[in-house]
Amino acid sequence: MADRSASVTWQGDLMSGHGEIEEVPSGAFGPLQVTWSARAEDSNGKTSPEELLAAAHATCFAMALSHGLAQSGHAAERLQTSATVTFVPGTGVTRSALTVVGSVPGIGEDEFQAAAEDAKENCPVSKALGGVEKTLEARLQ
């Protein structure tokens, strides 16, 4: 079991206020500025929960796919992965669209697609996203 944490300080109201994600205990990132406009409009050099969620989903998916491929005897040389998280004000996160281009020696397209689909459904961040629509575009390089 591993616990991870982050702290945020928010000042002001939602629309005109601002926040700061302080440095995380690992030291991997922070401080990061957060605003409503970065979330729902133009980022202007600031981040949003959805941008961080996209980074987490892309990373988790890539790790799960890498593991699944290795378990089936096809270690990936490279998995170029991205996620685009859609946020609708008043509704919330509605979608996470994953894209992966893989360089995987000795694997066929169908087997790669099946492994990618399994990773999409079963990586821990996908599971945490519950009923959020998750899409996948996967192809071999």
HELIX and SHEET records of a PDB file:
HELIX    1   1 TRP A   36  ALA A   40  1                                   5    
HELIX    2   2 PRO A   49  GLN A   71  1                                  23    
HELIX    3   3 GLU A  109  ASN A  122  1                                  14    
HELIX    4   4 PRO A  124  ALA A  128  1                                   5    
SHEET    1   A 3 VAL A   8  GLN A  11  0                                        
SHEET    2   A 3 HIS A  18  ILE A  21 -1                                        
SHEET    3   A 3 LEU A  32  THR A  35 -1                                        
SHEET    1   B 3 ARG A  78  VAL A  88  0                                        
SHEET    2   B 3 GLY A  92  SER A 103 -1                                        
SHEET    3   B 3 GLU A 133  LEU A 140  1                                        
END                                                                             
